[in-house]
Amino acid sequence: MSSSALPESLERLVTELARLPGIGRRTAQRLAVHLVRADASQSQQLARALDAAREKLRRCERCFGFSEQSICAICTDPRRDATLVCVVEEPTDVLLVERMAEFHGLYHVLGGALSPIEGIDPEHLTIAQLVARIDTDHVTEVVVATNPTMSGEATASYIADVLRGRSRVTRPASGLPVGSDMEHADELTIGRAFSGRRDLA
């Protein structure tokens, strides 16, 4: 369906949906048509859920992941190993690692990756807060699970340099294809990468 064939209101909906990460124009068109065909209650429930999430969600003051409380459920779980911290780029990466059910430490969300071209420097990420956690919580190992992209690798190297002498710093081993995001890997691949993690020099 070409954009010229769409009514203006539907075209606006498609345009807004296509702004979402991972949603191309064709997928946006399918979603838009589904939403306008569905019962009004379904779109209203979606709108209410979005409003509630925006109102209630905040960043955990300790790990910077998503939470409805000042400290998230993972950080307050006494069964987690507080001496082991997994560093990821985004809150969604926490969900991916949790899905494999093999990592039992805590997390630290950077809020992105270093990218001088895009103007993302160390001060734009939560690296300083990570260093403070390592010193305060006596963390013995930091697993840097940033994406195996150029910016993710640069971020991992930077963190390894900053934490040298403070904690053991490891990186998930083989299994994650270079240049891809963690969200595109399955649980078995991520699990093998974590079990075979290597030290960062």
ZAKOL-614363 format. One record per residue: residue in one letter; x, y, z of N, C-alpha, C in turn. Coordinates in steps of 0.001 Angstrom, whole numbers, padded with zeros to 6 digits, always signed. Example, Ala and Ser with C-alpha at 12.3 -4.5 7.8 and 13.67 -1.06 7.14 Angstrom:
2
a+013190-005690+007800+012300-004500+007800+013200-003300+007800;s+012850-002250+007080+013670-001060+007140+012900+000030+007870;
***
This chain:
201
m+000854-001191+000000+000000+000000+000000+000887+001238+000000;s+000777+002063-001013+001611+003258-001099+001097+004312-000143;s+002003+005226+000245+001619+006257+001209+000527+007151+000661;s+000493+007351-000682-000523+008233-001263-001913+007629-001171;a-001998+006288-001003-003291+005618-000925-003859+005640+000485;l-003068+006052+001459-003516+006052+002855-004246+007351+003202;p-005360+007223+003930-005979+008437+004462-005006+009158+005387;e-005160+010455+005527-004184+011256+006273-004009+010774+007709;s-005120+010446+008380-005036+010027+009780-004286+008697+009912;l-004515+007772+008964-003826+006490+009000-002347+006674+008664;e-002060+007574+007725-000670+007862+007372+000094+008413+008565;r-000542+009265+009360+000114+009811+010563+000416+008705+011557;l-000530+007775+011720-000327+006656+012645+000826+005779+012168;v+000875+005480+010880+001958+004679+010312+003302+005371+010526;t+003335+006670+010287+004577+007437+010444+005087+007369+011874;e+004187+007509+012844+004592+007468+014253+005060+006074+014650;l+004368+005039+014190+004775+003667+014522+006123+003332+013901;a+006372+003853+012714+007634+003576+012026+008815+004239+012708;r+008573+005178+013608+009660+005806+014367+010202+004873+015449;l+009450+003834+015802+009875+002913+016854+011047+002063+016383;p+011991+001735+017284+013154+000914+016896+012728-000442+016363;g+013318-000841+015257+013043-002160+014699+011745-002275+013930;i+011019-001171+013791+009749-001185+013064+009929-000484+011728;g+009890-001253+010657+009958-000670+009320+008587-000183+008891;r+008540+000432+007730+007282+001014+007270+006205-000048+007018;r+006580-001185+006442+005572-002218+006161+004992-002786+007453;t+005860-003019+008440+005370-003492+009739+004490-002433+010386;a+004892-001169+010272+004091-000070+010824+002717-000023+010176;q+002643-000265+008886+001351-000281+008198+000467-001405+008725;r+001048-002613+008915+000273-003743+009431-000236-003459+010845;l+000634-002891+011673+000222-002559+013042-000876-001506+013053;a-000716-000497+012215-001706+000581+012170-003066+000055+011738;v-003092-000769+010696-004359-001329+010221-004990-002215+011296;h-004149-003011+011975-004670-003857+013053-005306-003012+014158;l-004622-001944+014548-005114-001109+015645-006427-000414+015299;v-006548+000063+014075-007798+000765+013726-008939-000212+013475;r-008628-001457+013142-009672-002467+012948-010142-003068+014271;a-009261-003070+015260-009580-003701+016553-010657-002906+017287;d-011212-003546+018303-012188-002852+019150-011558-001607+019751;a-012361-000597+019957-011858+000650+020532-011219+000393+021889;s-011716-000610+022615-011182-000900+023957-009719-001329+023880;q-009342-002020+022786-007963-002488+022673-006995-001328+022525;s-007317-000366+021680-006443+000789+021515-006430+001650+022765;q-007568+001698+023471-007624+002463+024715-006765+001806+025793;q-006805+000474+025846-005966-000248+026810-004487-000038+026507;l-004139-000029+025223-002760+000213+024821-002317+001606+025255;a-003182+002588+025027-002857+003964+025403-002702+004091+026915;r-003587+003432+027668-003502+003487+029135-002246+002804+029646;a-001891+001657+029026-000680+000946+029440+000555+001794+029182;l+000583+002491+028042+001713+003361+027722+001805+004512+028711;d+000665+005123+029025+000648+006232+029993+001116+005761+031367;a+000651+004572+031788+001025+004047+033106+002518+003748+033161;a+003060+003177+032078+004489+002861+032052+005318+004137+032123;r+004912+005149+031369+005659+006412+031376+005582+007081+032751;e+004454+006916+033428+004269+007555+034740+005011+006818+035849;k+005014+005471+035799+005532+004688+036915+007002+004288+036771;l+007452+004080+035527+008818+003587+035349+009849+004670+035627;r+010913+004261+036272+012054+005140+036526+013318+004308+036393;r+014459+004934+036532+015722+004209+036515+016095+003833+037939;c+016483+002584+038131+016955+002124+039429+018159+002973+039836;e+018187+003426+041062+019258+004303+041527+020590+003563+041678;r+020532+002249+041643+021765+001474+041807+022313+000960+040474;c+021448+000331+039669+021924-000282+038422+021514+000486+037168;f+020553+001408+037302+020054+002233+036202+019200+001460+035208;g+018723+000283+035618+017746-000447+034818+016350+000084+035105;f+015343-000470+034449+013963-000044+034670+013447-000544+036011;s+012659+000282+036675+012081-000101+037957+010894+000800+038254;e+009992+000317+039106+008904+001160+039593+009224+001671+040997;q+010322+001195+041551+010783+001641+042862+012136+002323+042708;s+012623+002940+043773+013924+003600+043693+015048+002596+043446;i+014901+001377+044013+015853+000291+043767+015066-000883+043191;c+015558-001471+042099+014816-002522+041397+014816-003846+042165;a+013964-004772+041711+013818-006068+042375+015091-006897+042288;i+015836-006785+041198+017077-007561+041072+018111-007087+042082;c+018256-005776+042199+019256-005222+043127+018941-005520+044586;t+017671-005705+044910+017278-005967+046299+017135-007457+046590;d+017366-008304+045604+017221-009746+045791+018445-010279+046546;p+018255-010782+047767+019401-011261+048565+020051-012518+047998;r+019390-013182+047050+019946-014400+046462+020966-014089+045365;r+021029-012836+044924+021970-012481+043858+023373-012301+044422;d+024373-012602+043602+025775-012454+043990+026207-011005+043755;a+026309-010236+044829+026625-008812+044718+028071-008547+044329;t+028915-009587+044351+030321-009391+043977+030534-009565+042466;l+029469-009914+041751+029530-010142+040304+028562-009185+039620;v+029071-008338+038738+028246-007331+038065+028386-007465+036560;c+027255-007525+035867+027224-007582+034412+026888-006186+033877;v+027762-005661+033035+027566-004333+032465+026944-004467+031078;v+025822-003799+030867+025135-003832+029571+024868-002412+029103;e+024496-002280+027840+024267-000951+027286+022895-000395+027650;e+021854-001203+027510+020485-000730+027685+019696-001602+028654;p+018620-001070+029260+017806-001874+030176+017250-003138+029536;t+016954-003096+028236+016429-004285+027567+017445-005423+027537;d+018740-005089+027598+019778-006129+027614+019721-006949+028903;v+019266-006318+029987+019103-007045+031256+018092-008173+031073;l+016999-007864+030383+015957-008868+030155+016492-010040+029353;l+017349-009762+028379+017920-010822+027548+018810-011753+028360;v+019655-011182+029210+020550-012006+030028+019749-012792+031062;e+018724-012165+031626+017888-012837+032626+017157-014033+032027;r+016805-013939+030752+016058-015003+030105+016822-016314+030074;m+018143-016259+030048+018917-017507+029988+019010-018169+031366;a+018689-017426+032430+018611-017973+033799+019906-018625+034261;e+021047-018141+033788+022333-018695+034216+023200-017672+034933;f+022851-016400+034807+023632-015353+035465+022933-014985+036764;h+023691-015001+037870+023072-014769+039179+023679-013573+039913;g+024354-012732+039168+024910-011531+039783+023966-010352+039627;l+024525-009149+039724+023757-007916+039554+024107-007275+038212;y+023462-006165+037911+023654-005516+036617+024048-004052+036784;h+024587-003516+035695+024833-002078+035618+024556-001646+034182;v+023603-000743+034007+023192-000284+032682+023895+001030+032365;l+024640+001037+031281+025429+002220+030900+024585+003333+030305;g+023504+002951+029639+022700+003956+028951+023189+004229+027541;g+023928+003267+026963+024444+003423+025607+025870+002925+025514;a+026550+003334+024450+027940+002953+024227+028716+004162+023735;l+030021+004133+023959+030865+005247+023527+030816+005403+022013;s+030653+006632+021562+030620+006911+020129+030970+008374+019910;p+032262+008678+019772+032681+010065+019571+032002+010729+018375;i+031714+009941+017336+031057+010495+016146+029674+011031+016491;e+028976+010327+017400+027638+010748+017811+027681+011636+019050;g+028885+011959+019503+029020+012834+020663+028755+012155+021988;i+028867+010821+022026+028649+010080+023275+030003+009768+023896;d+030354+010506+024922+031626+010364+025627+031392+009676+026975;p+032454+009311+027699+032290+008619+028983+031362+009325+029971;e+031396+010659+029980+030545+011391+030925+029057+011300+030596;h+028741+010843+029386+027333+010685+029009+026783+009326+029434;l+027651+008431+029864+027245+007104+030319+027422+007012+031835;t+026997+005894+032424+027075+005735+033887+028361+005022+034300;i+029448+005339+033634+030732+004693+033934+031270+005139+035289;a+031148+006419+035612+031610+006915+036913+030847+006232+038045;q+029550+006022+037858+028748+005339+038874+029163+003874+038993;l+029569+003273+037880+030052+001890+037915+031321+001796+038748;v+032248+002703+038528+033498+002704+039290+033211+002850+040784;a+032265+003722+041116+031894+003921+042523+031319+002639+043116;r+030502+001930+042342+029930+000663+042823+031019-000370+043074;i+031979-000446+042168+033047-001436+042313+033797-001206+043619;d+034092+000051+043897+034850+000380+045107+034018+000182+046362;t+032746+000577+046316+031885+000524+047506+031426-000890+047830;d+031039-001642+046801+030436-002965+047016+031438-004115+046946;h+032739-003788+046796+033781-004818+046759+033501-005868+045671;v+033166-005396+044487+032874-006282+043358+034170-006944+042887;t+034145-008269+042737+035354-009002+042360+035438-009289+040856;e+034280-009299+040173+034293-009520+038721+033237-008671+038038;v+033649-008029+036941+032736-007249+036113+032700-007890+034734;v+031518-008361+034328+031337-008948+033003+030834-007841+032076;v+031667-007435+031141+031281-006350+030234+030576-006971+029026;a+029246-006914+029036+028430-007537+027987+027850-006492+027047;t+028684-005529+026658+028247-004579+025647+028164-005296+024301;n+027430-004728+023371+027235-005367+022067+028567-005518+021331;p+028726-006599+020559+029979-006816+019821+030051-005973+018545;t+029801-004683+018696+029927-003718+017610+031178-002890+017863;m+031516-002005+016937+032709-001175+017130+032579-000322+018383;s+031410+000298+018573+031228+001146+019756+031158+000310+021022;g+030562-000879+020939+030498-001762+022102+031869-002259+022515;e+032690-002601+021530+034051-003062+021824+034898-001924+022400;a+034729-000720+021848+035472+000435+022366+035068+000718+023805;t+033779+000574+024100+033286+000792+025460+033861-000253+026409;a+033900-001509+025964+034461-002587+026795+035930-002330+027103;s+036683-001904+026107+038108-001619+026311+038305-000461+027277;y+037464+000556+027142+037571+001721+028024+037287+001314+029473;i+036241+000527+029660+035882+000084+031013+036994-000778+031606;a+037580-001642+030778+038683-002486+031256+039843-001629+031740;d+040142-000560+031016+041225+000344+031413+040902+001050+032726;v+039672+001517+032832+039257+002268+034029+039266+001378+035269;l+038875+000117+035091+038739-000786+036243+039989-001605+036533;r+041029-001411+035733+042264-002183+035938+042795-001961+037360;g+043051-003054+038073+043533-002959+039446+042416-002875+040467;r+041187-002643+040008+040053-002557+040934+039268-003871+041008;s+039134-004535+039843+038319-005738+039768+038730-006544+038543;r+038431-007834+038574+038612-008649+037375+037557-008213+036351;v+037983-008005+035110+037054-007586+034060+037058-008645+032966;t+035877-009210+032681+035763-010255+031671+034792-009822+030575;r+034811-010588+029501+033958-010307+028343+033369-011635+027889;p+032063-011672+027543+031498-012919+027003+032311-013406+025819;a+032512-014723+025758+033384-015306+024731+032646-015503+023417;s+033084-016493+022651+032509-016738+021335+031019-017046+021446;g+030333-016816+020351+028900-017098+020317+028116-015887+019890;l+028581-014676+020262+027905-013468+019837+028559-012973+018554;p+027831-012957+017450+028440-012553+016183+028877-011105+016197;v+030058-010855+015656+030599-009500+015632+029711-008605+014788;g+029455-007406+015299+028654-006431+014575+027174-006518+014840;s+026756-007434+015718+025330-007587+015993+025006-007106+017394;d+023708-006987+017676+023253-006610+019002+022871-007864+019781;m+022954-007786+021099+022596-008928+021933+021151-009343+021734;e+020271-008383+021428+018852-008695+021305+018559-009655+020149;h+019513-009824+019222+019301-010719+018095+019875-012106+018341;a+020417-012338+019522+020981-013654+019854+019993-014439+020713;d+019984-015756+020550+019092-016593+021345+019710-016879+022708;e+018883-017446+023604+019320-017681+024979+020506-018637+025053;l+020518-019696+024213+021608-020673+024250+022927-020014+023854;t+022880-019179+022812+024090-018484+022364+024616-017567+023454;i+023719-016802+024082+024134-015892+025148+024668-016679+026337;g+023998-017784+026661+024447-018602+027785+025843-019142+027583;r+026138-019643+026369+027472-020164+026078+028514-019056+026125;a+028125-017872+025648+029057-016743+025667+029412-016358+027094;f+028435-016408+027995+028702-016046+029384+029511-017125+030094;s+029206-018386+029824+029922-019462+030518+031382-019512+030079;g+031674-019051+028868+033047-019077+028374+033694-017722+028355;r+033267-016838+029243+033801-015462+029225+035306-015443+029468;r+035950-014427+028896+037412-014316+028964+037799-013007+029631;d+039010-012970+030151+039519-011742+030771+039837-010710+029712;l+039507-009467+030027+039886-008361+029169+041240-007857+029607;a+042166-007756+028693+043532-007319+029054+043524-005868+029477;
***
